[in-house]
């Protein structure tokens, strides 16, 4: 693949890099625990961080491309306008959940602003800051997809 493909999809590219780091760090944990009597504690913190970030960036990539898993029975049963309304209800529910995640994530960032991870001393906010940030991005993407679906159904 060309480099431009990865540059056009930074969320997906970064998710892939985080998955690679997750595999490498987990493998390192297994090898070190097998060989040494004292395992590394810092690898667990990095694995946790990579899983959190990978999950949210992956969700952004999937939602942006509209390639998430879904049951397509409704697509085949309903005409475009009722289908847009049904998916609009789904989207509104998702938007409500994302709004709660934005609010809750922001509050959590304020509550944990002074905390650091035990082994590496990384601010906790660097780990969980992706929750409200990704939720804002997802909110915009879901709203854009919903508007596009309604425009397509009524055009």
N, C-alpha and C positions, 0 to 999 in steps of 0.2 A: 504494500500500500504506500501511497505517496504521503509525504509529511504534511501536505496541505489538508488531507483528510482529517488528521489528528488535530491540526490547528483550528479547523472549523468546528470541532466538537471537543472543546476543552473539558467539559464535564465528564464525558465518556472517557477521554484520554486519561484524565486524572484518576478516575475510578479504576481504570485498568492498571495504572501504576500502583495505586493503593492495594489492589488485589495481589499484584506481584510482591509488594513489600510484606503483605500479610503472609503469603506463602513462605517467603524467605525467612521472616521472623519466627514463624511457627516451626519451621524446619530447624532453625538455629536453636530454639528452645528444646526441641526433642533431642537433638544431638548433644547439647551441653548438659542436659539433665542425665543423659545416659553416661557421659564421660566424666563429668565432674560431680563431686559431692554437694557443691553449692551452685544451684542454678542462677542464671541471670534474672533479676527481678525487673529490670528496665524493659525487657522485651515484651512483657505482658502489658505494660502501659502503652507501648507503641502499637501493639496488636489491637488493643482496645480502641485507640485513637483511629487507627486505619480502618477498622470495621465501621465505626460510627461515620467517619467521613465518606468512606466508600459507599455505604448504604444510601446516604442522603444525596450524594452526587450521582449515584446510579439511578435513583428515583427521578431526579431532575432530567437526566438523559432519556430515560424511558418515557416520561410524560411529555417531554418536548417533542419526541418523535412519534408519540401516540402508539407505542408498541407494547403497552402493558398487557398483561394477561386479562382476558375477559371472555365471557360467554357470548358468542355471537348469534345466539338464537333470536334475540330481539332484532338484530340487524336483518334477519331473513323474514321475520314475521310482520314487522311494522312498516308502514310507509314512512317516508322521510320526516314529515312534520311531527307526527306523534313520537317517532323515535328521537327526534331532537328534544322534545319536551321531556321524555323519560330520562335521557342522558343529561338534560339540563337539571333535573331534580338530583341526579347523582352528583353532578358537578357542584351544585349549591351545598350539598351535604359535605363534599370534600372541602369546599371553601370554608365552611363553618369549622370543620376540624382543623384546617390550616390556620385559621384566625386564632383558634385556641392554642395551637402550637406556637404561633408567633408570640402571643401574649405570655403564655407560660414559659417559653424559652427565654424571653426578655427578662421576666421576673427572676428566673433561675440564674441568669447571668449576673444580675445585681446581687443576689444572695451569695453567690460563690466567687465573687470577684477577688477575694483575698486568698482563696485556697489554691494550693499547688499539689501536684501529684507527688507521692512519697519518694519514688526512686529517682526520677529525673528532674523534679522541681518545675515541671511545665505547668503554667497556669491552667486550672480546670477550664476556664473560659475558652482556651484554645482548643480544647477537646469538644466542648458542648456548644460552642458558638455557632457551629454549623446548623444546629436545629432551627433557631429563628431565622438565620440567613437563608437556608435552603427552603424553609417554609414560605418566606416572602417570594423567592424565585418561583416556587411551585404555585403559589397563589396567582401570580401574574400569568404563568403558563396555562394553568387550568382555566382562568378567566378568558385568555386569548383563544384557547381551543373551544370553549363554550360559545363564545361570540361567533367564531368561524363556523361552528356547526349550525347555529341558528341562521346565519346569513346564507349558508349553502342550502339549507332546507327551504327557506322562503324566497330563493331566487329563481 
